[in-house]
Amino acid sequence: MNHKHIRGIWQLIKPSCGYTLIEAIIAIAVCGFGLAMILGLYGMVIKTEIVSKAIFLQSVEINSIADEIGLGLKDGSTEDLREDIEVILESKYPDYELAGLRKDSQASLYHLEIIHKGKNSMDKLFHIKVFWSQHE
């Protein structure tokens, strides 16, 4: 049996001072894994921030569309609700179009379905409620 070979392995595992090669490799692996986790979490935070900002901006735009339609219908000069809404959308919001218009059971309340043609041909459907009467 070669005792020099065993003593050489033992020195790698248990040196007289400092860290062994195995301990150094384990420490580097643990630090690398920790760094990868931190960078992964940071990437998820950035992605979440981008998505939430996009949702916020689109909700602001939908609210402004609802306000524009509400103000446009208050003047009472329109005879056709669908036509007036389409004119508002075409003039100020060309990416949006009226998909549906339903009268609610409540007097003068209408449900609008508005489609947004987004990137990658993804359509998003939004529901808006407006009050409208021909006799206002």
Sequence and secondary structure as in RCSB ss.txt:
>XXXX:A:sequence
MNHKHIRGIWQLIKPSCGYTLIEAIIAIAVCGFGLAMILGLYGMVIKTEIVSKAIFLQSVEINSIADEIGLGLKD
GSTEDLREDIEVILESKYPDYELAGLRKDSQASLYHLEIIHKGKNSMDKLFHIKVFWSQHE
>XXXX:A:secstr
  HHHHHHHHHHHS SSS  HHHHHHHHHHHHHHHHHHHHHHHHHHHHHHHHHHHHHHHHHHHHHHHHHHHHHHT
   S HHHHHHHHHHHH TTEEEEEEEE SSTTEEEEEEEEE GGG EEEEEEEEE  TT 
